[in-house]
Amino acid sequence: MKSTTMVYKLTDKFPEEEKFGLVSQMRRAAISIPCNIAEGAARRGKREFRNFLSMAQGSLSELDTQLELSILLGYVRAEDLRELWDQLLRIDKMLSGLIRSLTNRTMNNKEKRSRA
């Protein structure tokens, strides 16, 4: 949620002509990250949860690309994004670890069933 708030504040400073373009895309990608995590957590199965976590990672990658584009277009300086990028990196690592954990648990459960 913190990174989403940061993106909203950052994009408030973008040119008005980007309101329905890059700003809209960045905000949708940013809000998609916590929403996919929340929706996946509410699902009953590990496979579904893992899929939603993967979608959250996809949105994170999309946002990262849009942030790079924002620098190239001169809307923001790379130095101004340091805290946000650090936050996104932490989120990506947490998502990767959780996906890996869910995958390992699923694999271990399959092995146990096949032995029985």
Secondary structure, 3 states (H helix, E strand, C coil): CHHHHHHHHHHCCCCHHHCCCHHHHHHHHHHHHHHHHHHHHHCCCHHHHHHHHHHHHHHHHHHHHHHHHHHHCCCCCHHHHHHHHHHHHHHHHHHHHHHHHHHHHHHHHHHHHHHC
